[in-house]
Amino acid sequence: MTTDPWGEIIGQDDAVATLRRAAASPGTSAMTHAWLITGPPGSGRSNLAFAFATALLSPAGTIDERVAIQVAARTHPDLVVLATEGVTIKIDAARDAVQRASLSPASSRHRVVVVEDADRMVERTSNTLLKALEEPPEDTVWILCAPGESDLLPTIRSRVRTVSLGVPDADAVARLLVERDGVDPGLAAQVAREAQSHIGMARRLATNDEARSRRAETLDLALRVQTAGHAVLAAARFIEIAGADAEALGADQDAAERDQALRQMGIAPGGTVPPQLRRQLRELESLQKERAKRGLRDGVDRILVDLLSLFRDILLTQLGVAHELVNAAQQQRIEEAARGRRPEDTLAVLDAIQVTRERIEANVPALLALEALLVVVAAPDAR
């Protein structure tokens, strides 16, 4: 891995410059005790937060290789990470982070708390963090990540300094895939567009044939929906695709967490877990199940994002301004779909996709929400 985590951040030069200057200038106006990094999914919020954490935990003005490795593994003694394993961040996890944040640094200049997905805190959990942000220990730095400032309570927003990220350029994402991961340049350019510059998703599409196949099937299903019956069948298949995607993402992480837990217990691979330690494994399995529930919802949302890109391409084609399609590999079928419906029908689909995302976030069953969406997708004269 690189020993310079700043090098992993692309297309965010102003934000990187701000945080590098802050890390190198403790005790000045460039530095403050609480930060909020905002930006759309895939813009690199978490990567930037952990790059900043690495700089804060290293000697001033440098990146220490050992610190970089520890932060990447989330094992640095002065790093506290508050993340969600489920739909929301649990209040007990927030209380634990606040308690750990109050301790003095063990080996570094700072104790750093990174809150990933801070937008997934309910009000009661946010209030748990509020006092820690109001009266922080002198050496503690909080770094919150969220899509936008409006996703946090006003009382939280007023106590942080915001650094905003934009969507990276697709060409820059493609170059990163080529240089860092050895991806073929043609494939890198294709997946960077299809992922709409979401760095993590672009890498996954570039390096995982099954992920690319699932995405291609998603678009194919949507383009073949012509009747309400098709809509019902396609919605059920979308749920299966989302589940397979979530399972693929979670399987390796679950196995690694279990192996790590067993090692910490001193149990050899394949060894028997003593009864007195089984409760710890059950708690880990419970957390993993919560994460799987969120993973399914996230998988459905990825499908909806792909559908947004597809119908955006159809609309631009209908309007005669489709200079560069997100889904260029499907250009012929997109042109056929554009001829088969009116622009206002396509706009109705785009609106329905956004409504579907909101419904699912409000806990409407995903299958029902997708069925309603795909009825709108069906050709108007066939409904």
Secondary structure, 3 states (H helix, E strand, C coil): CCCCHHHHCCCCHHHHHHHHHHHCCCCCCCCCCEEEEECCCCCCHHHHHHHHHHHHHCCCCCCCHHHHHHHHCCCCCCEEEECCCCCCCCHHHHHHHHHHHCCCCCCCCCEEEEECCHHHCCHHHHHHHHHHHHCCCCCEEEEEEECCHHHCCHHHHCCCEEEECCCCCHHHHHHHHHHHHCCCHHHHHHHHHHCCCCHHHHHHHHHCHHHHHHHHHHHHHHHHCCCHHHHHHHHHHHHHHHHHHHHHHHHHHHHHHHHHHHHHCCCCCCCCCCHHHHHHHHHHHHHHHHHHHHHHHHHHHHHHHHHHHHHHHHHHHHHCCCCCCCCHHHHHHHHHHHHCCCHHHHHHHHHHHHHHHHHHHCCCCHHHHHHHHHHHHCCHHHC
